[in-house]
Amino acid sequence: MFFDLNVPVPSLSTNSQSSSKKGKGKQVEAPKQAYTPAQISVLDARVDILAHLGYSVIAFTQTVHKKIDPKIHENVLDGLLHRLRKRPGIVFLKRLSIVLDEDSEKGFGLINANTSFFNGYDLIALVPTTHASFSLACLTHSLPSPLTAHIISLPLTLPRLSFYLKHTLVRTAIKNGAVFEINYVGALGGENDAVLVGAGVAESGAGAKRNWWASARELVRVTKGKALIVSGGVVAEADLRAPKDVGNLISILGLAQDAACSASTKVPKSLVVRAQTRKTYRAVLSEPKLVIPESSTATPVAEASAAVPEPTSATATTLDALTAQDQQTNAGASKKRPLEDLTTTGDVDSAAPAEPTSADAGRKKKRKKGNKATA
């Protein structure tokens, strides 16, 4: 099962008009816009190519710049997925990407008051462009919460990153469960999302390809090949690549072959499962109780009581006799030996003839020699 968690969709401009005096008045929202049949057919053709290449899970991406306002912004992916043709074995996901800049440091709408709006998306991704927004994405928004952002996508096609990839920030984000995304469209110099290009976060062409290789190699070095996912980010159908080709492409960055394969299989799969916990964060769950039927508990007890026979009077008398005999034996063994026995045993031992020693044998030899000399 291969994943492509970044398939950009065309943006729909939703303008709102407000008539108020001194900031007081009702805000009149513009009518909701929908995708044209031509745009739907283009997206259907792109999905057909992705399914033919071997992708099973596809995430459509809606990109927003700076700040999210539920009164202005609309989840365009809800109506889009219902209009796409159903395909067996293909799973569609909804992803929201937020571009963070200097204005987003004060707040970009990712707050608890807007939780109901963000629950409509399966994945939330952040695209930091400054050091402060990168620190905010790694330290704060990667923590478990109803608004956790599990994907951090860096602008790899820019001439130079505006911040350093510190090991402490990267390790903290990985520990919290976030992953870093690499879009292979930059390696091909292909066309990027129009919203990213308009925000100055992405570039195209030969220069963007050179920048991508340098920045992606640095990202692999800092992360040590861990918590990396590979996505497309492709707008033109000619830039789509098969999963095996993408794995061979990113292995040139210094990734091992198994890590390059996991970047489009195992890591995205665990990410999607972990992202579902946003909707159950601090949820109230009933405490399970184990109920045992009475029949199942009464039968074993009755069988156990029937299996153990009750002791008869003869058996009890025999046990009492054996117990008394053991007590007498132990009491006799614990008594001290009388002095008379000790003296008798001493006399018997003294009356027994002593064994000849080596000194006695020497004396006998000397006596024999003396007797021979006198004779």
Buried (B, 14 or more C-beta within 10 A) or exposed (E): BBBBBBBBBBBBEBEEEEEEEEEEEEEEBEEEEEBEEEBBEBBEEBBBEBBEBEBBBBBBBBBBBBBBEEEBBBBBBEBBEEEBEEEEEBBBBBBBBBBBBEEBBEEBBBEEEBBEBBEEBBBBBBBBBBBBBBBBBBBEBBBEBBBBBBBBBBBBBBEEBEBEBBEEBBBBBBEBBBBBBBBBBBBBBBBBBBBBBEBEBBBBEEEBBBBBBEBBBBBBEBBBBBBBBBBBBBBEEEBBBBBBEBBBBBBEBBBEEEBBBBBBBBBBBBBBEBBEBBEEEEEEEEEEEEEEEEEEEEEEEEEEEEEEEEEEEEEEEEEEEEEEEEEEEEEEEEEEEEEEEEEEEEEEEEEEEEEEEEEEEEEEEEEEEEEEEEE
